[in-house]
Amino acid sequence: AVEIELKVAKLPAGAKGYFVVGHDLRIGQVITNLIENARSFVPDEHGHIAISLARAGKFNIITVDDNGPGIRAENIDRIFERFYT
């Protein structure tokens, strides 16, 4: 059986209206892809995925962290190639 713990961080205290300009379905697709990618690479047992939201000046930052193996150094330059896995 696969056991994955998913944590979604609460919004920072005093947070009001995180607003994102963009196509809502596409932004949702990007976040879903990040979560699915994390889910694919975390260990079958005791896999952890954490999603958090922060603000840096006028920017919103969505972070998806996991305890998977990460990306090998030789593959870093290729991560933005379309369909590269």
PDB file of N, CA, C and O in Angstrom, chain B, residues numbered from 101:
ATOM      1  N   ALA B 101       0.834  -1.189   0.000  1.00  0.00           N
ATOM      2  CA  ALA B 101       0.000   0.000   0.000  1.00  0.00           C
ATOM      3  C   ALA B 101       0.871   1.242   0.000  1.00  0.00           C
ATOM      4  O   ALA B 101       1.933   1.269   0.622  1.00  0.00           O
ATOM      5  N   VAL B 102       0.423   2.256  -0.692  1.00  0.00           N
ATOM      6  CA  VAL B 102       1.146   3.517  -0.764  1.00  0.00           C
ATOM      7  C   VAL B 102       0.604   4.456   0.303  1.00  0.00           C
ATOM      8  O   VAL B 102      -0.606   4.651   0.418  1.00  0.00           O
ATOM      9  N   GLU B 103       1.504   5.030   1.074  1.00  0.00           N
ATOM     10  CA  GLU B 103       1.112   5.961   2.132  1.00  0.00           C
ATOM     11  C   GLU B 103       1.791   7.297   1.870  1.00  0.00           C
ATOM     12  O   GLU B 103       3.015   7.402   1.950  1.00  0.00           O
ATOM     13  N   ILE B 104       1.002   8.316   1.557  1.00  0.00           N
ATOM     14  CA  ILE B 104       1.543   9.647   1.309  1.00  0.00           C
ATOM     15  C   ILE B 104       0.843  10.626   2.233  1.00  0.00           C
ATOM     16  O   ILE B 104      -0.385  10.649   2.320  1.00  0.00           O
ATOM     17  N   GLU B 105       1.629  11.425   2.913  1.00  0.00           N
ATOM     18  CA  GLU B 105       1.073  12.456   3.786  1.00  0.00           C
ATOM     19  C   GLU B 105       1.101  13.779   3.028  1.00  0.00           C
ATOM     20  O   GLU B 105       2.166  14.230   2.604  1.00  0.00           O
ATOM     21  N   LEU B 106      -0.044  14.392   2.857  1.00  0.00           N
ATOM     22  CA  LEU B 106      -0.153  15.668   2.151  1.00  0.00           C
ATOM     23  C   LEU B 106      -0.516  16.745   3.156  1.00  0.00           C
ATOM     24  O   LEU B 106      -1.529  16.644   3.848  1.00  0.00           O
ATOM     25  N   LYS B 107       0.311  17.771   3.234  1.00  0.00           N
ATOM     26  CA  LYS B 107       0.046  18.880   4.150  1.00  0.00           C
ATOM     27  C   LYS B 107      -0.143  20.149   3.331  1.00  0.00           C
ATOM     28  O   LYS B 107       0.667  20.470   2.462  1.00  0.00           O
ATOM     29  N   VAL B 108      -1.202  20.849   3.616  1.00  0.00           N
ATOM     30  CA  VAL B 108      -1.440  22.142   2.987  1.00  0.00           C
ATOM     31  C   VAL B 108      -1.325  23.187   4.087  1.00  0.00           C
ATOM     32  O   VAL B 108      -2.123  23.209   5.024  1.00  0.00           O
ATOM     33  N   ALA B 109      -0.332  24.045   3.961  1.00  0.00           N
ATOM     34  CA  ALA B 109      -0.094  25.049   4.990  1.00  0.00           C
ATOM     35  C   ALA B 109      -1.229  26.063   5.024  1.00  0.00           C
ATOM     36  O   ALA B 109      -1.828  26.378   3.996  1.00  0.00           O
ATOM     37  N   LYS B 110      -1.509  26.560   6.199  1.00  0.00           N
ATOM     38  CA  LYS B 110      -2.512  27.613   6.339  1.00  0.00           C
ATOM     39  C   LYS B 110      -1.940  28.915   5.787  1.00  0.00           C
ATOM     40  O   LYS B 110      -0.725  29.106   5.737  1.00  0.00           O
ATOM     41  N   LEU B 111      -2.828  29.796   5.378  1.00  0.00           N
ATOM     42  CA  LEU B 111      -2.382  31.107   4.922  1.00  0.00           C
ATOM     43  C   LEU B 111      -1.713  31.844   6.071  1.00  0.00           C
ATOM     44  O   LEU B 111      -2.104  31.678   7.227  1.00  0.00           O
ATOM     45  N   PRO B 112      -0.703  32.661   5.761  1.00  0.00           N
ATOM     46  CA  PRO B 112      -0.045  33.431   6.817  1.00  0.00           C
ATOM     47  C   PRO B 112      -1.048  34.311   7.568  1.00  0.00           C
ATOM     48  O   PRO B 112      -2.045  34.755   6.997  1.00  0.00           O
ATOM     49  N   ALA B 113      -0.778  34.555   8.835  1.00  0.00           N
ATOM     50  CA  ALA B 113      -1.668  35.390   9.655  1.00  0.00           C
ATOM     51  C   ALA B 113      -1.863  36.751   9.000  1.00  0.00           C
ATOM     52  O   ALA B 113      -0.906  37.370   8.536  1.00  0.00           O
ATOM     53  N   GLY B 114      -3.086  37.200   8.966  1.00  0.00           N
ATOM     54  CA  GLY B 114      -3.392  38.499   8.382  1.00  0.00           C
ATOM     55  C   GLY B 114      -3.468  38.503   6.868  1.00  0.00           C
ATOM     56  O   GLY B 114      -3.649  39.556   6.256  1.00  0.00           O
ATOM     57  N   ALA B 115      -3.333  37.335   6.259  1.00  0.00           N
ATOM     58  CA  ALA B 115      -3.370  37.254   4.791  1.00  0.00           C
ATOM     59  C   ALA B 115      -4.761  37.606   4.297  1.00  0.00           C
ATOM     60  O   ALA B 115      -5.765  37.106   4.802  1.00  0.00           O
ATOM     61  N   LYS B 116      -4.797  38.461   3.318  1.00  0.00           N
ATOM     62  CA  LYS B 116      -6.073  38.842   2.722  1.00  0.00           C
ATOM     63  C   LYS B 116      -5.934  38.777   1.212  1.00  0.00           C
ATOM     64  O   LYS B 116      -5.028  39.379   0.635  1.00  0.00           O
ATOM     65  N   GLY B 117      -6.818  38.058   0.589  1.00  0.00           N
ATOM     66  CA  GLY B 117      -6.957  38.058  -0.854  1.00  0.00           C
ATOM     67  C   GLY B 117      -5.694  37.887  -1.669  1.00  0.00           C
ATOM     68  O   GLY B 117      -5.229  38.838  -2.297  1.00  0.00           O
ATOM     69  N   TYR B 118      -5.143  36.715  -1.669  1.00  0.00           N
ATOM     70  CA  TYR B 118      -4.053  36.440  -2.592  1.00  0.00           C
ATOM     71  C   TYR B 118      -4.650  36.462  -3.991  1.00  0.00           C
ATOM     72  O   TYR B 118      -5.541  35.667  -4.292  1.00  0.00           O
ATOM     73  N   PHE B 119      -4.185  37.342  -4.836  1.00  0.00           N
ATOM     74  CA  PHE B 119      -4.759  37.539  -6.158  1.00  0.00           C
ATOM     75  C   PHE B 119      -3.724  37.160  -7.205  1.00  0.00           C
ATOM     76  O   PHE B 119      -2.569  37.577  -7.123  1.00  0.00           O
ATOM     77  N   VAL B 120      -4.135  36.377  -8.181  1.00  0.00           N
ATOM     78  CA  VAL B 120      -3.238  35.937  -9.245  1.00  0.00           C
ATOM     79  C   VAL B 120      -3.850  36.326 -10.579  1.00  0.00           C
ATOM     80  O   VAL B 120      -5.021  36.052 -10.841  1.00  0.00           O
ATOM     81  N   VAL B 121      -3.049  36.969 -11.421  1.00  0.00           N
ATOM     82  CA  VAL B 121      -3.499  37.320 -12.762  1.00  0.00           C
ATOM     83  C   VAL B 121      -3.113  36.175 -13.681  1.00  0.00           C
ATOM     84  O   VAL B 121      -1.941  35.809 -13.762  1.00  0.00           O
ATOM     85  N   GLY B 122      -4.076  35.618 -14.361  1.00  0.00           N
ATOM     86  CA  GLY B 122      -3.794  34.523 -15.280  1.00  0.00           C
ATOM     87  C   GLY B 122      -5.039  33.696 -15.506  1.00  0.00           C
ATOM     88  O   GLY B 122      -6.101  33.968 -14.947  1.00  0.00           O
ATOM     89  N   HIS B 123      -4.890  32.699 -16.320  1.00  0.00           N
ATOM     90  CA  HIS B 123      -5.994  31.805 -16.656  1.00  0.00           C
ATOM     91  C   HIS B 123      -6.153  30.801 -15.518  1.00  0.00           C
ATOM     92  O   HIS B 123      -5.263  29.986 -15.274  1.00  0.00           O
ATOM     93  N   ASP B 124      -7.287  30.862 -14.823  1.00  0.00           N
ATOM     94  CA  ASP B 124      -7.460  30.040 -13.623  1.00  0.00           C
ATOM     95  C   ASP B 124      -7.302  28.549 -13.887  1.00  0.00           C
ATOM     96  O   ASP B 124      -6.736  27.838 -13.057  1.00  0.00           O
ATOM     97  N   LEU B 125      -7.789  28.064 -15.018  1.00  0.00           N
ATOM     98  CA  LEU B 125      -7.656  26.629 -15.309  1.00  0.00           C
ATOM     99  C   LEU B 125      -6.201  26.243 -15.548  1.00  0.00           C
ATOM    100  O   LEU B 125      -5.763  25.175 -15.121  1.00  0.00           O
ATOM    101  N   ARG B 126      -5.458  27.100 -16.224  1.00  0.00           N
ATOM    102  CA  ARG B 126      -4.039  26.803 -16.484  1.00  0.00           C
ATOM    103  C   ARG B 126      -3.217  26.849 -15.200  1.00  0.00           C
ATOM    104  O   ARG B 126      -2.353  26.000 -14.978  1.00  0.00           O
ATOM    105  N   ILE B 127      -3.485  27.833 -14.364  1.00  0.00           N
ATOM    106  CA  ILE B 127      -2.765  27.911 -13.091  1.00  0.00           C
ATOM    107  C   ILE B 127      -3.080  26.681 -12.246  1.00  0.00           C
ATOM    108  O   ILE B 127      -2.188  26.100 -11.629  1.00  0.00           O
ATOM    109  N   GLY B 128      -4.343  26.290 -12.220  1.00  0.00           N
ATOM    110  CA  GLY B 128      -4.727  25.069 -11.512  1.00  0.00           C
ATOM    111  C   GLY B 128      -4.035  23.846 -12.078  1.00  0.00           C
ATOM    112  O   GLY B 128      -3.637  22.951 -11.332  1.00  0.00           O
ATOM    113  N   GLN B 129      -3.887  23.804 -13.412  1.00  0.00           N
ATOM    114  CA  GLN B 129      -3.215  22.680 -14.066  1.00  0.00           C
ATOM    115  C   GLN B 129      -1.743  22.623 -13.663  1.00  0.00           C
ATOM    116  O   GLN B 129      -1.208  21.542 -13.418  1.00  0.00           O
ATOM    117  N   VAL B 130      -1.092  23.772 -13.595  1.00  0.00           N
ATOM    118  CA  VAL B 130       0.316  23.814 -13.186  1.00  0.00           C
ATOM    119  C   VAL B 130       0.467  23.278 -11.764  1.00  0.00           C
ATOM    120  O   VAL B 130       1.347  22.459 -11.498  1.00  0.00           O
ATOM    121  N   ILE B 131      -0.385  23.736 -10.854  1.00  0.00           N
ATOM    122  CA  ILE B 131      -0.309  23.278  -9.459  1.00  0.00           C
ATOM    123  C   ILE B 131      -0.600  21.785  -9.372  1.00  0.00           C
ATOM    124  O   ILE B 131       0.081  21.058  -8.649  1.00  0.00           O
ATOM    125  N   THR B 132      -1.612  21.330 -10.107  1.00  0.00           N
ATOM    126  CA  THR B 132      -1.928  19.895 -10.136  1.00  0.00           C
ATOM    127  C   THR B 132      -0.748  19.098 -10.664  1.00  0.00           C
ATOM    128  O   THR B 132      -0.420  18.048 -10.110  1.00  0.00           O
ATOM    129  N   ASN B 133      -0.100  19.574 -11.726  1.00  0.00           N
ATOM    130  CA  ASN B 133       1.059  18.875 -12.286  1.00  0.00           C
ATOM    131  C   ASN B 133       2.200  18.787 -11.280  1.00  0.00           C
ATOM    132  O   ASN B 133       2.856  17.751 -11.174  1.00  0.00           O
ATOM    133  N   LEU B 134       2.439  19.870 -10.542  1.00  0.00           N
ATOM    134  CA  LEU B 134       3.494  19.844  -9.527  1.00  0.00           C
ATOM    135  C   LEU B 134       3.197  18.817  -8.439  1.00  0.00           C
ATOM    136  O   LEU B 134       4.087  18.084  -8.007  1.00  0.00           O
ATOM    137  N   ILE B 135       1.945  18.770  -8.002  1.00  0.00           N
ATOM    138  CA  ILE B 135       1.559  17.811  -6.966  1.00  0.00           C
ATOM    139  C   ILE B 135       1.648  16.383  -7.499  1.00  0.00           C
ATOM    140  O   ILE B 135       2.155  15.498  -6.811  1.00  0.00           O
ATOM    141  N   GLU B 136       1.161  16.151  -8.716  1.00  0.00           N
ATOM    142  CA  GLU B 136       1.225  14.808  -9.311  1.00  0.00           C
ATOM    143  C   GLU B 136       2.670  14.371  -9.521  1.00  0.00           C
ATOM    144  O   GLU B 136       3.006  13.206  -9.310  1.00  0.00           O
ATOM    145  N   ASN B 137       3.527  15.306  -9.936  1.00  0.00           N
ATOM    146  CA  ASN B 137       4.936  14.981 -10.109  1.00  0.00           C
ATOM    147  C   ASN B 137       5.556  14.603  -8.774  1.00  0.00           C
ATOM    148  O   ASN B 137       6.294  13.622  -8.684  1.00  0.00           O
ATOM    149  N   ALA B 138       5.261  15.374  -7.741  1.00  0.00           N
ATOM    150  CA  ALA B 138       5.777  15.051  -6.407  1.00  0.00           C
ATOM    151  C   ALA B 138       5.276  13.683  -5.968  1.00  0.00           C
ATOM    152  O   ALA B 138       6.039  12.881  -5.430  1.00  0.00           O
ATOM    153  N   ARG B 139       3.997  13.416  -6.196  1.00  0.00           N
ATOM    154  CA  ARG B 139       3.406  12.132  -5.798  1.00  0.00           C
ATOM    155  C   ARG B 139       4.080  10.961  -6.508  1.00  0.00           C
ATOM    156  O   ARG B 139       4.213   9.877  -5.940  1.00  0.00           O
ATOM    157  N   SER B 140       4.502  11.183  -7.743  1.00  0.00           N
ATOM    158  CA  SER B 140       5.145  10.121  -8.522  1.00  0.00           C
ATOM    159  C   SER B 140       6.516   9.741  -7.982  1.00  0.00           C
ATOM    160  O   SER B 140       6.975   8.619  -8.193  1.00  0.00           O
ATOM    161  N   PHE B 141       7.174  10.664  -7.285  1.00  0.00           N
ATOM    162  CA  PHE B 141       8.554  10.416  -6.898  1.00  0.00           C
ATOM    163  C   PHE B 141       8.795  10.284  -5.402  1.00  0.00           C
ATOM    164  O   PHE B 141       9.920  10.005  -4.989  1.00  0.00           O
ATOM    165  N   VAL B 142       7.773  10.477  -4.581  1.00  0.00           N
ATOM    166  CA  VAL B 142       7.983  10.268  -3.145  1.00  0.00           C
ATOM    167  C   VAL B 142       8.034   8.768  -2.865  1.00  0.00           C
ATOM    168  O   VAL B 142       7.508   7.976  -3.647  1.00  0.00           O
ATOM    169  N   PRO B 143       8.661   8.371  -1.761  1.00  0.00           N
ATOM    170  CA  PRO B 143       8.707   6.947  -1.418  1.00  0.00           C
ATOM    171  C   PRO B 143       7.299   6.377  -1.245  1.00  0.00           C
ATOM    172  O   PRO B 143       6.377   7.087  -0.844  1.00  0.00           O
ATOM    173  N   ASP B 144       7.144   5.087  -1.551  1.00  0.00           N
ATOM    174  CA  ASP B 144       5.842   4.430  -1.408  1.00  0.00           C
ATOM    175  C   ASP B 144       5.333   4.468   0.028  1.00  0.00           C
ATOM    176  O   ASP B 144       4.130   4.575   0.263  1.00  0.00           O
ATOM    177  N   GLU B 145       6.241   4.382   0.972  1.00  0.00           N
ATOM    178  CA  GLU B 145       5.844   4.481   2.376  1.00  0.00           C
ATOM    179  C   GLU B 145       6.455   5.741   2.963  1.00  0.00           C
ATOM    180  O   GLU B 145       7.621   6.057   2.724  1.00  0.00           O
ATOM    181  N   HIS B 146       5.668   6.436   3.714  1.00  0.00           N
ATOM    182  CA  HIS B 146       6.102   7.652   4.409  1.00  0.00           C
ATOM    183  C   HIS B 146       6.496   8.770   3.451  1.00  0.00           C
ATOM    184  O   HIS B 146       7.385   9.569   3.745  1.00  0.00           O
ATOM    185  N   GLY B 147       5.825   8.817   2.303  1.00  0.00           N
ATOM    186  CA  GLY B 147       6.036   9.933   1.390  1.00  0.00           C
ATOM    187  C   GLY B 147       5.390  11.186   1.956  1.00  0.00           C
ATOM    188  O   GLY B 147       4.297  11.125   2.519  1.00  0.00           O
ATOM    189  N   HIS B 148       6.058  12.315   1.809  1.00  0.00           N
ATOM    190  CA  HIS B 148       5.537  13.581   2.330  1.00  0.00           C
ATOM    191  C   HIS B 148       5.498  14.618   1.214  1.00  0.00           C
ATOM    192  O   HIS B 148       6.468  14.782   0.473  1.00  0.00           O
ATOM    193  N   ILE B 149       4.377  15.313   1.101  1.00  0.00           N
ATOM    194  CA  ILE B 149       4.228  16.425   0.171  1.00  0.00           C
ATOM    195  C   ILE B 149       3.644  17.583   0.967  1.00  0.00           C
ATOM    196  O   ILE B 149       2.629  17.424   1.645  1.00  0.00           O
ATOM    197  N   ALA B 150       4.274  18.738   0.888  1.00  0.00           N
ATOM    198  CA  ALA B 150       3.781  19.928   1.589  1.00  0.00           C
ATOM    199  C   ALA B 150       3.575  21.046   0.575  1.00  0.00           C
ATOM    200  O   ALA B 150       4.433  21.297  -0.271  1.00  0.00           O
ATOM    201  N   ILE B 151       2.438  21.709   0.668  1.00  0.00           N
ATOM    202  CA  ILE B 151       2.111  22.814  -0.224  1.00  0.00           C
ATOM    203  C   ILE B 151       1.978  24.063   0.637  1.00  0.00           C
ATOM    204  O   ILE B 151       1.258  24.059   1.636  1.00  0.00           O
ATOM    205  N   SER B 152       2.670  25.130   0.251  1.00  0.00           N
ATOM    206  CA  SER B 152       2.572  26.360   1.034  1.00  0.00           C
ATOM    207  C   SER B 152       2.423  27.567   0.116  1.00  0.00           C
ATOM    208  O   SER B 152       2.756  27.517  -1.068  1.00  0.00           O
ATOM    209  N   LEU B 153       1.923  28.634   0.685  1.00  0.00           N
ATOM    210  CA  LEU B 153       1.706  29.880  -0.033  1.00  0.00           C
ATOM    211  C   LEU B 153       2.345  30.995   0.770  1.00  0.00           C
ATOM    212  O   LEU B 153       2.149  31.087   1.981  1.00  0.00           O
ATOM    213  N   ALA B 154       3.107  31.840   0.097  1.00  0.00           N
ATOM    214  CA  ALA B 154       3.759  32.965   0.766  1.00  0.00           C
ATOM    215  C   ALA B 154       3.701  34.174  -0.159  1.00  0.00           C
ATOM    216  O   ALA B 154       3.369  34.057  -1.339  1.00  0.00           O
ATOM    217  N   ARG B 155       4.018  35.298   0.380  1.00  0.00           N
ATOM    218  CA  ARG B 155       4.044  36.524  -0.409  1.00  0.00           C
ATOM    219  C   ARG B 155       5.430  37.138  -0.286  1.00  0.00           C
ATOM    220  O   ARG B 155       6.000  37.204   0.804  1.00  0.00           O
ATOM    221  N   ALA B 156       5.969  37.591  -1.427  1.00  0.00           N
ATOM    222  CA  ALA B 156       7.249  38.293  -1.459  1.00  0.00           C
ATOM    223  C   ALA B 156       7.023  39.577  -2.251  1.00  0.00           C
ATOM    224  O   ALA B 156       7.020  39.568  -3.482  1.00  0.00           O
ATOM    225  N   GLY B 157       6.836  40.662  -1.539  1.00  0.00           N
ATOM    226  CA  GLY B 157       6.521  41.923  -2.209  1.00  0.00           C
ATOM    227  C   GLY B 157       5.181  41.807  -2.910  1.00  0.00           C
ATOM    228  O   GLY B 157       4.172  41.496  -2.276  1.00  0.00           O
ATOM    229  N   LYS B 158       5.160  42.054  -4.209  1.00  0.00           N
ATOM    230  CA  LYS B 158       3.907  41.962  -4.959  1.00  0.00           C
ATOM    231  C   LYS B 158       3.681  40.579  -5.565  1.00  0.00           C
ATOM    232  O   LYS B 158       2.730  40.379  -6.320  1.00  0.00           O
ATOM    233  N   PHE B 159       4.550  39.628  -5.240  1.00  0.00           N
ATOM    234  CA  PHE B 159       4.457  38.289  -5.815  1.00  0.00           C
ATOM    235  C   PHE B 159       3.923  37.279  -4.808  1.00  0.00           C
ATOM    236  O   PHE B 159       4.221  37.356  -3.616  1.00  0.00           O
ATOM    237  N   ASN B 160       3.135  36.339  -5.297  1.00  0.00           N
ATOM    238  CA  ASN B 160       2.691  35.196  -4.507  1.00  0.00           C
ATOM    239  C   ASN B 160       3.570  34.012  -4.875  1.00  0.00           C
ATOM    240  O   ASN B 160       3.872  33.797  -6.049  1.00  0.00           O
ATOM    241  N   ILE B 161       3.976  33.252  -3.881  1.00  0.00           N
ATOM    242  CA  ILE B 161       4.847  32.101  -4.113  1.00  0.00           C
ATOM    243  C   ILE B 161       4.140  30.846  -3.628  1.00  0.00           C
ATOM    244  O   ILE B 161       3.794  30.726  -2.452  1.00  0.00           O
ATOM    245  N   ILE B 162       3.930  29.917  -4.543  1.00  0.00           N
ATOM    246  CA  ILE B 162       3.356  28.618  -4.204  1.00  0.00           C
ATOM    247  C   ILE B 162       4.508  27.626  -4.232  1.00  0.00           C
ATOM    248  O   ILE B 162       5.229  27.531  -5.225  1.00  0.00           O
ATOM    249  N   THR B 163       4.678  26.895  -3.149  1.00  0.00           N
ATOM    250  CA  THR B 163       5.772  25.934  -3.049  1.00  0.00           C
ATOM    251  C   THR B 163       5.204  24.539  -2.841  1.00  0.00           C
ATOM    252  O   THR B 163       4.323  24.328  -2.008  1.00  0.00           O
ATOM    253  N   VAL B 164       5.722  23.592  -3.613  1.00  0.00           N
ATOM    254  CA  VAL B 164       5.382  22.182  -3.430  1.00  0.00           C
ATOM    255  C   VAL B 164       6.687  21.477  -3.076  1.00  0.00           C
ATOM    256  O   VAL B 164       7.585  21.368  -3.910  1.00  0.00           O
ATOM    257  N   ASP B 165       6.789  21.001  -1.842  1.00  0.00           N
ATOM    258  CA  ASP B 165       7.979  20.287  -1.362  1.00  0.00           C
ATOM    259  C   ASP B 165       7.632  18.825  -1.150  1.00  0.00           C
ATOM    260  O   ASP B 165       6.509  18.490  -0.771  1.00  0.00           O
ATOM    261  N   ASP B 166       8.609  17.954  -1.398  1.00  0.00           N
ATOM    262  CA  ASP B 166       8.399  16.533  -1.133  1.00  0.00           C
ATOM    263  C   ASP B 166       9.699  15.912  -0.656  1.00  0.00           C
ATOM    264  O   ASP B 166      10.756  16.540  -0.703  1.00  0.00           O
ATOM    265  N   ASN B 167       9.609  14.672  -0.195  1.00  0.00           N
ATOM    266  CA  ASN B 167      10.811  13.976   0.264  1.00  0.00           C
ATOM    267  C   ASN B 167      11.264  12.926  -0.751  1.00  0.00           C
ATOM    268  O   ASN B 167      11.816  11.889  -0.383  1.00  0.00           O
ATOM    269  N   GLY B 168      11.024  13.209  -2.028  1.00  0.00           N
ATOM    270  CA  GLY B 168      11.504  12.338  -3.100  1.00  0.00           C
ATOM    271  C   GLY B 168      12.996  12.536  -3.322  1.00  0.00           C
ATOM    272  O   GLY B 168      13.623  13.330  -2.622  1.00  0.00           O
ATOM    273  N   PRO B 169      13.577  11.819  -4.295  1.00  0.00           N
ATOM    274  CA  PRO B 169      15.017  11.848  -4.507  1.00  0.00           C
ATOM    275  C   PRO B 169      15.544  13.139  -5.131  1.00  0.00           C
ATOM    276  O   PRO B 169      16.754  13.365  -5.120  1.00  0.00           O
ATOM    277  N   GLY B 170      14.682  13.985  -5.670  1.00  0.00           N
ATOM    278  CA  GLY B 170      15.142  15.217  -6.309  1.00  0.00           C
ATOM    279  C   GLY B 170      15.580  14.967  -7.745  1.00  0.00           C
ATOM    280  O   GLY B 170      15.428  13.865  -8.272  1.00  0.00           O
ATOM    281  N   ILE B 171      16.114  15.981  -8.354  1.00  0.00           N
ATOM    282  CA  ILE B 171      16.533  15.908  -9.756  1.00  0.00           C
ATOM    283  C   ILE B 171      18.042  15.740  -9.796  1.00  0.00           C
ATOM    284  O   ILE B 171      18.774  16.475  -9.132  1.00  0.00           O
ATOM    285  N   ARG B 172      18.504  14.775 -10.573  1.00  0.00           N
ATOM    286  CA  ARG B 172      19.947  14.557 -10.697  1.00  0.00           C
ATOM    287  C   ARG B 172      20.602  15.767 -11.366  1.00  0.00           C
ATOM    288  O   ARG B 172      20.014  16.394 -12.247  1.00  0.00           O
ATOM    289  N   ALA B 173      21.804  16.080 -10.946  1.00  0.00           N
ATOM    290  CA  ALA B 173      22.519  17.260 -11.446  1.00  0.00           C
ATOM    291  C   ALA B 173      22.600  17.279 -12.968  1.00  0.00           C
ATOM    292  O   ALA B 173      22.490  18.344 -13.575  1.00  0.00           O
ATOM    293  N   GLU B 174      22.791  16.125 -13.589  1.00  0.00           N
ATOM    294  CA  GLU B 174      22.936  16.091 -15.053  1.00  0.00           C
ATOM    295  C   GLU B 174      21.621  16.375 -15.781  1.00  0.00           C
ATOM    296  O   GLU B 174      21.624  16.591 -16.993  1.00  0.00           O
ATOM    297  N   ASN B 175      20.500  16.377 -15.061  1.00  0.00           N
ATOM    298  CA  ASN B 175      19.199  16.635 -15.688  1.00  0.00           C
ATOM    299  C   ASN B 175      18.657  18.038 -15.441  1.00  0.00           C
ATOM    300  O   ASN B 175      17.643  18.414 -16.029  1.00  0.00           O
ATOM    301  N   ILE B 176      19.303  18.809 -14.598  1.00  0.00           N
ATOM    302  CA  ILE B 176      18.799  20.140 -14.230  1.00  0.00           C
ATOM    303  C   ILE B 176      18.567  21.022 -15.451  1.00  0.00           C
ATOM    304  O   ILE B 176      17.552  21.715 -15.518  1.00  0.00           O
ATOM    305  N   ASP B 177      19.477  21.016 -16.411  1.00  0.00           N
ATOM    306  CA  ASP B 177      19.351  21.887 -17.585  1.00  0.00           C
ATOM    307  C   ASP B 177      18.169  21.523 -18.473  1.00  0.00           C
ATOM    308  O   ASP B 177      17.791  22.310 -19.340  1.00  0.00           O
ATOM    309  N   ARG B 178      17.583  20.358 -18.277  1.00  0.00           N
ATOM    310  CA  ARG B 178      16.507  19.900 -19.165  1.00  0.00           C
ATOM    311  C   ARG B 178      15.109  20.015 -18.565  1.00  0.00           C
ATOM    312  O   ARG B 178      14.134  19.688 -19.242  1.00  0.00           O
ATOM    313  N   ILE B 179      14.979  20.463 -17.335  1.00  0.00           N
ATOM    314  CA  ILE B 179      13.678  20.394 -16.670  1.00  0.00           C
ATOM    315  C   ILE B 179      12.601  21.254 -17.312  1.00  0.00           C
ATOM    316  O   ILE B 179      11.416  21.000 -17.100  1.00  0.00           O
ATOM    317  N   PHE B 180      12.972  22.256 -18.082  1.00  0.00           N
ATOM    318  CA  PHE B 180      11.958  23.095 -18.719  1.00  0.00           C
ATOM    319  C   PHE B 180      11.669  22.685 -20.159  1.00  0.00           C
ATOM    320  O   PHE B 180      10.915  23.360 -20.859  1.00  0.00           O
ATOM    321  N   GLU B 181      12.269  21.576 -20.603  1.00  0.00           N
ATOM    322  CA  GLU B 181      11.932  21.047 -21.924  1.00  0.00           C
ATOM    323  C   GLU B 181      10.527  20.471 -21.866  1.00  0.00           C
ATOM    324  O   GLU B 181      10.148  19.816 -20.895  1.00  0.00           O
ATOM    325  N   ARG B 182       9.777  20.719 -22.899  1.00  0.00           N
ATOM    326  CA  ARG B 182       8.404  20.221 -22.945  1.00  0.00           C
ATOM    327  C   ARG B 182       8.399  18.694 -22.899  1.00  0.00           C
ATOM    328  O   ARG B 182       9.151  18.043 -23.624  1.00  0.00           O
ATOM    329  N   PHE B 183       7.568  18.141 -22.060  1.00  0.00           N
ATOM    330  CA  PHE B 183       7.365  16.703 -21.886  1.00  0.00           C
ATOM    331  C   PHE B 183       8.579  15.974 -21.319  1.00  0.00           C
ATOM    332  O   PHE B 183       8.599  14.743 -21.323  1.00  0.00           O
ATOM    333  N   TYR B 184       9.588  16.687 -20.834  1.00  0.00           N
ATOM    334  CA  TYR B 184      10.741  16.011 -20.234  1.00  0.00           C
ATOM    335  C   TYR B 184      10.351  15.479 -18.863  1.00  0.00           C
ATOM    336  O   TYR B 184       9.761  16.195 -18.054  1.00  0.00           O
ATOM    337  N   THR B 185      10.684  14.220 -18.609  1.00  0.00           N
ATOM    338  CA  THR B 185      10.440  13.639 -17.287  1.00  0.00           C
ATOM    339  C   THR B 185      11.668  12.902 -16.828  1.00  0.00           C
ATOM    340  O   THR B 185      11.676  12.336 -15.735  1.00  0.00           O
TER     341      THR B 185
END
